[in-house]
Amino acid sequence: TEMRRKYKRTVQLVIAVVVVFLICFLPTNIAVVAVLVTKQNTTYYKKYLAAVNIFYNTLFVTYLNSVIDPVIYYFSNSAFKDALRKALVHLNLRSGKSAASQDDEQGESQGQTLDQQTISVSHL
């Protein structure tokens, strides 16, 4: 049943990513079609301008997909969480610290174990 549970979680993850993809990309693609249709006929010039404005206003939703996907992966997969934490530890990122103060403290963190560094990063 462990295999079935993993399969179910994987299917849910794929469904979530596809739904978010559709929600994020559908408005822009509909706007592109509207721009192309209204561009064909010069009598629809005002509708064309409106379609172009709608297109530009929906682009942020399209780009939002790039922000939402990692969040979905983070909350749905413990392996992704662990990999992200290790990457942040490797980059020596800490909340509220400037790059200069990170460099100053790099010598101090050399003596820390990976678990201690992970704990300091988990507060991000």
Buried (B, 14 or more C-beta within 10 A) or exposed (E): EEEEEEEEEEEEBEEBBEEBBEEBBEBBEBBBEBBEEBBEEEEBEEBBEBBBEBBEEBEEBBEEBEEBBEEBBEEBBEEBBEEBBBEBBEEBBBEEBEEEEBEEEEEEBEEEEEEEBBEBBEEE
